[in-house]
Amino acid sequence: MRHLSWSVLLILVAFSATSCKSSWENMAFAFKPAEKQIQTTLTPHADKYKKGEPVMVSFTVSNFGEKAVRVCRWNSPLEGSYADDFLLIERKKKVAEFKGETKARKQSFFKSFVSLKPGESITQTIDLSEAYDLEKKGTYSISFEGDAYNRLPDSEPIEIKIK
């Protein structure tokens, strides 16, 4: 009887391991990035900024594909506020501190989606100095980092200078 209990336990452990793997693969599929037809772009409003002035950047999501897609605004500049840290900003290989407040969202997750038809884009302008420590002079590398919520791809990095 004891031998049988260990055998049953081993079978259950093996089954749950494959079941978890299958569930994880399904979850990974559900949260995979949006189709390759989507591109994110950051565009600085200037190449150089004075220390302490607003650092304005436009964030654009474009659909270059042949079918409409839906993307989530969460964890991206499309929210119009800094509800979370969604940018990688570096100066001399050191990450700039995120000083924004993580905020609760008023809009539900499912209502935060926007549809983009083929060839359509959406743009949001943000002030990086509102949520990131950009007080040191130098060259900053800035890129957007997509995540499982918004399913957006990472952007190519841009550079700005603080004088």
Residue, then its C-alpha position, 0 to 999 in steps of 0.5 A: m500500500r505504501h508503495l502504491s501511495w508513492s507511485v500515485l504521488l509521483i504520477l500526480v507530480a509528473f502530471s502537474a508539472t506537464s499541466c503547469k508547463s502547458s498552462w504557462e505556454n498558454m499564458a505566454f501565448a495570450f500575452k505575446p507582443a502584438e503582431k510585428q505590424i505594430q511599431t512604437t516610436l519616440t520622437p524628441h521635440a528637441d535634441k538639447y534641453k536646458k537643465g530643469e526645463p520640460v523634456m517633451v517627447s512624442f510617443t507614436v504607435s503605428n499599424f503597418g500591417e494589413k489588418a486592424v489591431r487592438v492595443c492597450r494603453w496601460n503602461s505606455p505613454l498612451e495613458g497620458s500619465y505616468a501610472d507606471d514606469f514604462l521607459l528605460i532612460e539611461r545616462k552613462k549606463k546608469v538608469a535614471e530614477f523613476k520619480g513618478e507615482t504609481k497610480a490606480r487606474k480609473q478606467s477598466f483594463f478592457k476599456s483601455f484598448v484602442s483599435l488601429k486600422p491598417g496604416e493608422s497611428i496614434t500619438q501622445t506627447i509626454d514630459l519626461s521631466e515629470a516622472y524621471d530624474l533628468e537633473k544631471k547634465g549629459t546625454y540620455s538614451i531613452s526607449f519605451e519598453g512594452d509589456a504583457y499588458n499593452r502587448l506593444p514592442d519596444s521602441e528603438p532608443i533615442e538620445i537627448k542632451i541636457k545642458 
